[in-house]
Amino acid sequence: MHASSASAPADALTTERLLLRPVRTADVPAVTRLWTDPEVRRHLGGPVTEQVVRIRQRRVVGAAGVHAVVRAPDGVLLGLVTVEPGARDGETEISYQFLPEHWGHGYAREAVAAVLDATLRDTPSVVALTQEANHPSRRLLEAVGMTHASSFVEHDARQVLYRRRR
């Protein structure tokens, strides 16, 4: 991870290609696509209802732990990486969603690795959950050093929990 550049907000992370910063009002249309795109939501329980989208739209701007992942050269929003302290049995959980047109370029792996490393400075362990059938997500979690910790059924689907300790 690189030190934040002069143009990056103080609460931002930077990587070789990305800026991870709080969500801004101008990001809301792209973020809304993350919640409503059937392909993005295939392993996340399907598109979010309109009522929930409206609530999330009001809360996401500047929300603690929600990192807008922006391609540094052109400012295009690629996705979100979210950190929720104490979310799963008291452990910090990391989650991510990226727009389909940005899949396959390593952006998610780069962003998740940066947020995971930063989070592990302040917490002893981080977990991530994905559906067993979501092989690309499982490969990403393994690539950033997380290991399979458990499997179970939740939301009518086989889930896998990954963990990385400091």
Secondary structure by P-SEA (a helix, b strand, c coil): cccccccccccccccccbbbbcccccaaaaaaaaaccccccccccccccaaaaaaaaaccccccccccccccccccccbbbbbbccccccbbbbbbcccccccccaaaaaaaaaaaaaaaacccbbbbbbcccaaaaaaaaaaaccccccccccccbbbbbbbccc
